[in-house]
Amino acid sequence: MASGDGHRKANKAGKWLENEVENTINNCGLPSLFYKQIGTRFGKKVMTKYPYGFLLKNVPYTNMFGSTSRGEFVLQLSSLGPIRIECRNQTVRGSVDEKLPYLIGNCSCFEEKNVVLVIEGNGAREAAKRFVKNAARAIPHKNVKVLTLNQFKAWAKRTIKTKEKEN
């Protein structure tokens, strides 16, 4: 396999997980929009129509090295405030073990107090998964949940309360 093939497969697997997370939020009654659309007519329309919540995609933050990075999502809920959602999918053994400590390091940099890490696939070692869960609990002044995709879907259904669902 050429080196580019592995990278394409990893990107495809990661995009699949991001799509699953976005679809879960959309199925709970909240729309999605890109962060860069906030100041546009479309963004203002979405925020007016859905004052109780929406999902922002491709949201910037300053990473642990002081550079600007873009994360997957920020779920804006009027009832709970912003919740950063980051996804990592690893279906085969590989460099995920190195990516997870970087992800945890960046959790401290996120502006959002509440963070959900969706980690899916069997490619990460159990020790790496335990490390993430333990490190997440140790981040001061943050509420970091580490969930599988199925756990995330259940969390979203419990957490997201839209005007339509309440009527």
ABEGO torsion letter per residue (X at the ends): XBAAAAAAAAAAAAAAAAAAAAAAAAAAGBBBBBAAAAABAAAAAAAAABAAEBBBBGBBBBBAAGBBBBBABBBBBAAAEBBBBBBBBBABBEAAAAAAAAAAAAAAABABABBBBBBBEAABBAAAAAAAAAAAAABBGBBBBBBBAAAAAAAAAAABBBAAAAX
